[in-house]
Amino acid sequence: MTIEILMPALSPTMEEGTLAKWLVKEGDTVQSGDLLAEIETDKATMEFEAVDEGVVGKILIAEGSEGVKVNTVIAMMLEDGESTSDVTAPSAPAADAAPASAPAVAAQAPAPTAPVAASGERVFASPLARRIAAQKGLDLNAIAGSGPRGRIVKADVEDATAQPKSDVSPAPVASASAAPAIAAGPSASAIAKMYEGREYEEVPLDGMRKIIAARLTEAKQTVPHFYLRRDIQLDALLTFRGTLNKQLEARGVKLSVNDFIIKACALALQTVPDANAVWAGDRVFKLKPSDVAVAVAIEGGLFTPVLKDSEMKSLSALSAEMKDLASRARDRKLAPHEYQGGSFAISNLGMFGIDNFDAVINPPHGAILAVGAGKKRPIVGPDGDLSAATVMSVTLSVDHRVIDGALGAHLLNAIVENLENPVAMLA
């Protein structure tokens, strides 16, 4: 029986991708772990490995094909003793014949023969592994997979011994219709009618823009945001930064104000550990390290690479790591583990002259700090004297499910204290 090679989900948010390049051709023999293709996700271009061994019998999706849905059959692989005459094209997805109003996720539902664990989650296994397991009477629920993302492959079942199958009925799986609907607004055709006779260019959405639209719509609809605002006097920080940069010049290190902001936020999360948390559906996860994400604008969208263990790193180390992550983000060369995770994010638009703004939380983060430009402003000192200072406005957007008002205020106060007393961050 031929083995179907499916379009993989290479990131948690991936729903479709572009098959950028095939690294094999029909008739090639591949082993588990061999590279099959390069896949462009909404975030990066990644290599796709084989989990089974065999001969590439038929390539069904050509190079450069865009919008290939996850779990679409992209190629067929032959097993020992099979020939190309044994290759049968997969049946057309049910969604092709379904009415336009049918949920799109229905086409991506797993085949009914896929094993399901007692928890209700699908057990991922290659077709060959499933056949061997069935022949040997193995319960796939009791086998740990060694393939990508825990998939059970041939090697996992070859040496396994039969175990009695569990009598526990699988938990019901939530149907696609149970998912909360996201208001789509007027259709494209309705909008087009509004602008009949006006000159415009229609720009199709790429994968990244679709994901950004979906996630931020979800965030604003489901995350109860509240906002805390503070002004920060930067004169001490700017003076200290200038001194450090002169001393580090010989090493080729130049610290930015953003490097200090990252460090200040990382240390504040340690000072207020209850705020170093994320929303996890029916519970809250409190993190120990300060994993701080920083928004990086790229053409057509943005990344939020994560600087892990930021509280432990020096300013120069954070600066070097941030420059590297930002450079690779702009080239779309980041791996998923480099932009996933974190509990807190920073979005800095000060370099564009923006005074202040409110940022949207990136779930499951508990908060995000929106940073404006530092500008000279008149201030009134403690003794009532009027003077000038460089002041930067920041807004902390907070998920009220994770962080209450007083706790958010403590976190923002700790950030301000660190930035207004920068020498203490090195203590």
C-alpha positions as a printed NumPy array, in Angstrom:
array([[  0.   ,   0.   ,   0.   ],
       [  1.409,   3.376,  -0.974],
       [  2.215,   5.927,   1.732],
       [  0.724,   9.397,   1.547],
       [  3.099,  12.298,   2.268],
       [  1.07 ,  15.133,   3.753],
       [  1.679,  18.865,   3.88 ],
       [  3.1  ,  19.258,   7.392],
       [  2.137,  21.799,  10.05 ],
       [  5.562,  23.28 ,  10.767],
       [  4.333,  25.827,  13.313],
       [  1.349,  26.021,  15.667],
       [ -0.27 ,  28.787,  13.598],
       [  0.325,  27.237,  10.171],
       [ -2.849,  26.463,   8.214],
       [ -1.366,  26.509,   4.725],
       [  2.037,  26.98 ,   3.134],
       [  3.984,  27.231,  -0.096],
       [  5.832,  24.19 ,  -1.424],
       [  8.921,  26.188,  -2.338],
       [ 11.193,  23.42 ,  -3.596],
       [ 11.314,  19.648,  -3.906],
       [ 14.647,  18.168,  -2.758],
       [ 13.797,  14.738,  -4.236],
       [ 12.362,  13.558,  -7.538],
       [ 10.164,  10.671,  -8.567],
       [ 12.042,   7.37 ,  -8.347],
       [ 14.402,   8.519,  -5.558],
       [ 14.866,   6.201,  -2.593],
       [ 14.571,   7.976,   0.765],
       [ 15.225,   6.95 ,   4.34 ],
       [ 13.61 ,   8.273,   7.508],
       [ 15.209,  11.652,   8.244],
       [ 16.086,  12.486,   4.622],
       [ 15.081,  15.951,   3.438],
       [ 12.105,  15.93 ,   1.078],
       [ 11.203,  19.558,   0.438],
       [ 11.463,  23.183,   1.484],
       [  8.202,  24.593,   2.835],
       [  7.451,  28.303,   3.248],
       [  5.27 ,  28.875,   6.298],
       [  3.686,  32.151,   7.358],
       [  6.956,  32.958,   9.17 ],
       [  9.931,  31.228,   7.549],
       [ 11.23 ,  28.716,   5.008],
       [ 11.853,  25.329,   6.621],
       [ 13.057,  21.91 ,   5.497],
       [ 10.655,  18.957,   5.653],
       [ 12.02 ,  15.516,   6.585],
       [ 10.758,  12.055,   5.67 ],
       [  9.417,   9.916,   8.52 ],
       [  9.115,   6.719,   6.449],
       [ 11.443,   4.893,   4.091],
       [ 10.565,   4.008,   0.535],
       [ 10.656,   5.255,  -3.052],
       [  9.092,   8.517,  -4.195],
       [  6.376,   7.235,  -6.519],
       [  4.456,  10.351,  -7.489],
       [  4.805,  14.056,  -6.746],
       [  1.312,  15.563,  -6.658],
       [  2.032,  19.207,  -5.769],
       [  4.454,  21.106,  -7.981],
       [  7.227,  23.393,  -6.775],
       [  6.089,  26.932,  -6.131],
       [  2.495,  25.951,  -5.357],
       [  0.999,  28.447,  -2.898],
       [ -1.832,  28.052,  -0.418],
       [ -1.346,  24.3  ,   0.069],
       [ -3.5  ,  23.359,   3.063],
       [ -1.991,  21.453,   5.972],
       [ -2.634,  17.666,   5.637],
       [ -3.046,  17.894,   1.843],
       [ -1.409,  14.914,   0.113],
       [  1.63 ,  16.353,  -1.672],
       [  3.311,  13.101,  -2.803],
       [  2.985,   9.301,  -2.713],
       [  5.723,   6.942,  -1.534],
       [  6.099,   3.305,  -2.591],
       [  6.996,   0.513,  -0.198],
       [  9.006,  -2.624,  -0.945],
       [  7.539,  -4.568,  -3.854],
       [  5.36 ,  -1.758,  -5.124],
       [  5.608,  -0.017,  -8.481],
       [  4.315,   3.222,  -9.919],
       [  1.28 ,   1.341, -11.23 ],
       [  0.206,   0.886,  -7.596],
       [ -0.05 ,   4.623,  -7.068],
       [ -3.634,   5.809,  -6.815],
       [ -4.467,   9.462,  -6.598],
       [ -6.012,  10.461,  -3.268],
       [ -9.687,  11.211,  -3.311],
       [-10.62 ,  14.849,  -3.703],
       [-11.102,  16.666,  -0.393],
       [-14.688,  16.802,   0.76 ],
       [-14.454,  20.585,   0.997],
       [-14.254,  20.835,  -2.807],
       [-17.829,  19.618,  -3.143],
       [-19.151,  21.269,  -0.004],
       [-21.161,  24.473,  -0.137],
       [-19.286,  27.718,   0.322],
       [-20.756,  28.158,   3.786],
       [-19.165,  24.952,   5.13 ],
       [-16.392,  25.523,   7.675],
       [-12.977,  25.463,   6.013],
       [-11.526,  23.404,   8.845],
       [-13.676,  20.435,   7.857],
       [-11.321,  19.686,   4.961],
       [ -8.443,  19.388,   7.399],
       [-10.103,  16.902,   9.762],
       [ -8.034,  13.725,  10.285],
       [ -9.139,  10.545,   8.629],
       [-11.521,   8.489,  10.778],
       [ -9.061,   5.585,  10.879],
       [ -6.463,   7.685,  12.721],
       [ -5.966,   6.35 ,  16.268],
       [ -7.166,   8.568,  19.085],
       [ -5.773,   8.581,  22.626],
       [ -7.975,   8.338,  25.701],
       [ -7.44 ,  12.058,  26.231],
       [ -9.186,  12.738,  22.938],
       [ -6.005,  13.794,  21.118],
       [ -5.025,  12.161,  17.85 ],
       [ -2.16 ,   9.68 ,  17.957],
       [  0.124,  10.577,  15.048],
       [  1.635,   7.556,  13.295],
       [  2.882,   6.825,   9.798],
       [  0.74 ,   4.515,   7.615],
       [  3.463,   1.845,   7.727],
       [  3.664,   2.034,  11.519],
       [ -0.115,   1.676,  11.776],
       [ -0.095,  -1.442,   9.567],
       [  2.697,  -3.081,  11.538],
       [  0.938,  -2.222,  14.794],
       [ -2.3  ,  -3.755,  13.534],
       [ -0.505,  -6.939,  12.421],
       [  1.198,  -7.309,  15.803],
       [ -1.843,  -6.317,  17.834],
       [ -0.111,  -3.265,  19.296],
       [ -1.921,  -0.419,  21.027],
       [ -0.514,   2.779,  19.534],
       [ -1.661,   4.693,  22.634],
       [  1.041,   2.861,  24.616],
       [  3.916,   3.629,  22.202],
       [  6.07 ,   6.752,  22.387],
       [  6.882,   8.147,  18.948],
       [ 10.414,   9.147,  17.984],
       [  9.502,  10.939,  14.746],
       [  8.973,  14.664,  14.231],
       [  6.527,  16.123,  16.808],
       [  6.221,  12.701,  18.478],
       [  4.98 ,  10.852,  15.394],
       [  5.153,   7.047,  15.668],
       [  7.32 ,   5.585,  12.885],
       [  8.323,   2.111,  11.731],
       [ 11.241,   1.772,  14.152],
       [  8.987,   2.46 ,  17.145],
       [  6.676,  -0.493,  16.47 ],
       [  9.084,  -3.097,  15.042],
       [ 10.483,  -4.164,  18.407],
       [  7.41 ,  -3.427,  20.516],
       [  5.468,  -6.262,  22.1  ],
       [  1.691,  -6.498,  22.058],
       [ -0.17 ,  -4.972,  24.993],
       [ -3.871,  -5.33 ,  25.799],
       [ -5.736,  -2.453,  24.252],
       [ -7.301,   0.016,  26.646],
       [-11.052,  -0.241,  27.205],
       [-11.273,   3.463,  27.952],
       [-13.45 ,   5.185,  25.411],
       [-11.903,   8.21 ,  23.792],
       [-13.068,  11.522,  25.139],
       [-15.318,  13.401,  22.751],
       [-13.428,  15.765,  20.523],
       [-14.807,  19.261,  20.194],
       [-16.313,  19.816,  16.787],
       [-15.173,  22.581,  14.519],
       [-18.588,  24.188,  14.828],
       [-17.996,  24.635,  18.581],
       [-15.143,  27.057,  17.94 ],
       [-16.022,  30.7  ,  18.523],
       [-16.758,  32.497,  15.286],
       [-14.677,  35.524,  14.388],
       [-16.673,  38.326,  12.839],
       [-15.458,  38.7  ,   9.282],
       [-17.182,  41.993,   8.505],
       [-18.41 ,  42.897,   5.031],
       [-17.304,  40.643,   2.176],
       [-14.715,  41.691,  -0.399],
       [-17.428,  41.969,  -3.047],
       [-19.497,  44.244,  -0.804],
       [-16.492,  46.478,  -0.167],
       [-15.676,  46.519,  -3.904],
       [-19.169,  47.823,  -4.664],
       [-18.577,  50.726,  -2.286],
       [-15.547,  51.778,  -4.331],
       [-16.919,  51.258,  -7.834],
       [-15.493,  53.888, -10.144],
       [-12.58 ,  54.661,  -7.819],
       [ -9.042,  53.659,  -8.76 ],
       [ -7.412,  51.169,  -6.386],
       [ -5.008,  48.24 ,  -6.325],
       [ -6.156,  44.92 ,  -4.9  ],
       [ -3.45 ,  43.365,  -2.719],
       [ -3.943,  39.646,  -1.957],
       [ -3.074,  38.55 ,   1.577],
       [  0.005,  36.393,   2.062],
       [  0.27 ,  33.773,   4.807],
       [  1.854,  36.11 ,   7.347],
       [ -0.76 ,  38.853,   6.911],
       [ -3.588,  36.299,   7.237],
       [ -2.126,  34.965,  10.479],
       [ -1.563,  38.471,  11.879],
       [ -5.166,  39.416,  11.046],
       [ -6.587,  36.261,  12.617],
       [ -4.475,  36.341,  15.787],
       [ -4.945,  40.035,  16.522],
       [ -8.674,  39.821,  15.85 ],
       [ -8.792,  36.904,  18.283],
       [ -6.702,  38.828,  20.809],
       [ -8.934,  41.907,  20.811],
       [-12.1  ,  39.803,  20.955],
       [-11.038,  37.325,  23.635],
       [ -8.342,  39.015,  25.762],
       [ -9.705,  41.512,  28.323],
       [ -7.127,  44.287,  27.888],
       [ -6.59 ,  47.134,  30.307],
       [ -3.942,  49.843,  30.013],
       [ -1.496,  51.479,  32.428],
       [  0.496,  54.582,  31.41 ],
       [  3.62 ,  56.206,  32.792],
       [  6.168,  58.85 ,  31.794],
       [  9.83 ,  57.943,  32.303],
       [ 12.661,  60.444,  32.647],
       [ 15.573,  59.205,  30.54 ],
       [ 18.369,  61.709,  31.271],
       [ 20.222,  59.442,  33.723],
       [ 19.902,  56.503,  31.327],
       [ 21.147,  58.501,  28.332],
       [ 24.164,  59.743,  30.273],
       [ 24.961,  56.243,  31.55 ],
       [ 24.496,  54.773,  28.048],
       [ 26.924,  57.32 ,  26.584],
       [ 29.552,  56.429,  29.196],
       [ 29.175,  52.692,  28.577],
       [ 29.308,  53.067,  24.792],
       [ 32.594,  54.978,  25.021],
       [ 34.063,  52.192,  27.138],
       [ 32.707,  49.469,  24.849],
       [ 33.704,  51.172,  21.606],
       [ 36.922,  49.159,  21.326],
       [ 34.861,  45.939,  21.409],
       [ 32.552,  47.176,  18.662],
       [ 29.559,  47.233,  21.028],
       [ 26.993,  50.029,  20.856],
       [ 24.087,  49.778,  23.276],
       [ 20.688,  51.162,  22.29 ],
       [ 17.97 ,  52.507,  24.558],
       [ 15.958,  49.43 ,  23.55 ],
       [ 18.65 ,  47.165,  25.069],
       [ 18.132,  48.921,  28.41 ],
       [ 14.357,  48.577,  28.068],
       [ 14.694,  44.808,  27.504],
       [ 16.915,  44.467,  30.561],
       [ 14.623,  46.672,  32.677],
       [ 11.57 ,  44.568,  31.777],
       [ 13.413,  41.295,  32.398],
       [ 14.506,  42.394,  35.872],
       [ 11.039,  43.792,  36.652],
       [  9.509,  40.37 ,  35.908],
       [ 11.845,  38.932,  38.543],
       [ 10.953,  41.677,  41.008],
       [  7.219,  41.036,  40.457],
       [  7.199,  37.27 ,  39.732],
       [  3.407,  36.924,  39.845],
       [  3.264,  39.065,  36.686],
       [  5.678,  36.772,  34.834],
       [  2.786,  34.632,  33.631],
       [  0.758,  33.525,  30.602],
       [ -2.852,  32.494,  30.065],
       [ -3.245,  28.754,  29.413],
       [ -6.947,  28.329,  28.709],
       [ -8.184,  27.073,  32.083],
       [ -5.144,  28.003,  34.177],
       [ -2.186,  30.375,  34.424],
       [  1.446,  29.361,  33.888],
       [  3.915,  31.332,  36.021],
       [  7.359,  31.327,  34.416],
       [ 10.614,  31.327,  36.352],
       [ 12.943,  32.901,  33.723],
       [ 12.308,  36.24 ,  32.053],
       [ 11.735,  35.35 ,  28.401],
       [ 11.086,  38.724,  26.754],
       [  9.754,  39.019,  23.187],
       [ 10.528,  42.099,  21.094],
       [  8.45 ,  43.105,  18.058],
       [ 10.523,  43.432,  14.86 ],
       [  8.932,  45.01 ,  11.789],
       [  9.629,  43.265,   8.498],
       [  8.238,  43.727,   5.009],
       [  4.61 ,  42.636,   5.074],
       [  4.355,  41.967,   8.799],
       [  6.311,  41.445,  11.978],
       [  8.088,  38.898,  14.13 ],
       [  8.386,  38.781,  17.911],
       [ 11.664,  36.929,  18.544],
       [ 12.163,  35.901,  22.175],
       [ 15.284,  36.669,  24.219],
       [ 15.282,  33.842,  26.74 ],
       [ 16.739,  34.181,  30.25 ],
       [ 17.082,  37.928,  29.667],
       [ 17.484,  38.63 ,  33.365],
       [ 20.727,  36.606,  33.388],
       [ 22.376,  38.276,  30.382],
       [ 24.548,  41.373,  30.256],
       [ 23.477,  44.44 ,  28.287],
       [ 26.125,  43.727,  25.648],
       [ 24.939,  40.106,  25.309],
       [ 21.311,  41.212,  24.955],
       [ 22.354,  43.816,  22.373],
       [ 24.248,  41.279,  20.259],
       [ 21.455,  38.691,  20.47 ],
       [ 18.786,  41.241,  19.574],
       [ 20.737,  42.431,  16.531],
       [ 21.165,  38.838,  15.347],
       [ 17.492,  37.934,  15.854],
       [ 16.29 ,  41.122,  14.152],
       [ 18.578,  40.571,  11.161],
       [ 17.431,  36.983,  10.668],
       [ 13.804,  37.977,  11.239],
       [ 14.003,  40.439,   8.332],
       [ 15.418,  37.615,   6.175],
       [ 12.701,  35.237,   7.488],
       [ 15.358,  32.851,   8.713],
       [ 14.145,  32.407,  12.293],
       [ 13.298,  28.916,  13.536],
       [  9.931,  28.51 ,  15.327],
       [ 11.546,  28.098,  18.758],
       [ 13.113,  31.544,  18.33 ],
       [  9.813,  33.416,  18.008],
       [  7.473,  31.255,  20.106],
       [  7.039,  31.458,  23.854],
       [  7.853,  34.223,  26.279],
       [  5.514,  35.813,  28.816],
       [  6.003,  39.493,  28.017],
       [  6.605,  41.587,  24.903],
       [  7.971,  45.001,  23.956],
       [  6.808,  47.064,  20.983],
       [  8.939,  50.174,  20.437],
       [  7.803,  52.786,  17.913],
       [  9.867,  55.588,  19.4  ],
       [ 12.288,  55.533,  16.487],
       [  9.383,  56.569,  14.249],
       [  8.617,  59.615,  16.385],
       [  5.461,  58.138,  17.936],
       [  4.753,  59.748,  21.317],
       [  2.568,  56.964,  22.723],
       [  0.246,  54.164,  21.617],
       [ -1.577,  51.088,  22.908],
       [ -0.199,  47.724,  21.79 ],
       [ -2.283,  44.556,  21.32 ],
       [ -1.297,  41.617,  23.518],
       [  0.147,  38.641,  21.646],
       [ -1.504,  35.574,  23.255],
       [ -0.664,  33.803,  25.453],
       [  1.508,  36.648,  26.832],
       [  0.27 ,  38.345,  29.981],
       [  1.337,  41.86 ,  28.951],
       [  3.054,  44.011,  26.332],
       [  4.858,  47.345,  26.784],
       [  4.299,  50.003,  24.118],
       [  7.25 ,  52.414,  24.008],
       [  7.116,  55.921,  22.574],
       [  9.844,  58.405,  21.662],
       [ 11.979,  60.156,  24.253],
       [ 11.509,  63.917,  23.848],
       [ 12.511,  67.043,  25.729],
       [  9.613,  68.281,  27.851],
       [  9.147,  70.808,  30.638],
       [  8.802,  69.173,  34.052],
       [  8.1  ,  70.423,  37.55 ],
       [ 10.686,  69.228,  40.091],
       [  9.994,  68.137,  43.69 ],
       [ 10.693,  71.67 ,  44.924],
       [  8.365,  73.245,  42.357],
       [ 11.102,  74.44 ,  40.004],
       [ 10.459,  74.192,  36.283],
       [ 13.131,  72.444,  34.222],
       [ 13.539,  70.392,  31.052],
       [ 14.023,  66.638,  30.861],
       [ 13.982,  63.876,  28.239],
       [ 10.722,  62.043,  28.846],
       [  9.48 ,  58.805,  27.29 ],
       [  5.836,  57.71 ,  27.499],
       [  5.045,  54.007,  27.857],
       [  1.777,  52.086,  27.987],
       [  1.482,  48.621,  29.524],
       [ -1.312,  46.554,  27.937],
       [ -2.331,  43.851,  30.407],
       [ -4.422,  40.677,  30.182],
       [ -6.804,  41.015,  33.149],
       [ -7.236,  37.229,  33.308],
       [ -3.564,  36.923,  34.231],
       [ -2.646,  40.201,  35.933],
       [ -4.912,  42.395,  38.059],
       [ -4.677,  46.175,  38.175],
       [ -2.519,  46.524,  41.303],
       [ -0.156,  43.772,  40.156],
       [  0.191,  45.44 ,  36.752],
       [  0.945,  48.746,  38.476],
       [  3.696,  47.083,  40.54 ],
       [  5.211,  45.651,  37.353],
       [  5.156,  48.97 ,  35.51 ],
       [  6.595,  50.797,  38.533],
       [  9.462,  48.284,  38.638],
       [ 10.182,  48.907,  34.944],
       [ 10.199,  52.675,  35.501],
       [ 12.48 ,  52.343,  38.541],
       [ 14.991,  50.308,  36.54 ],
       [ 15.066,  52.773,  33.637],
       [ 15.319,  55.868,  35.808],
       [ 18.12 ,  54.271,  37.882],
       [ 20.04 ,  52.324,  35.209],
       [ 23.213,  51.768,  37.266],
       [ 21.239,  49.582,  39.648],
       [ 20.461,  47.147,  36.78 ],
       [ 24.141,  46.152,  36.754],
       [ 24.285,  45.489,  40.506]])
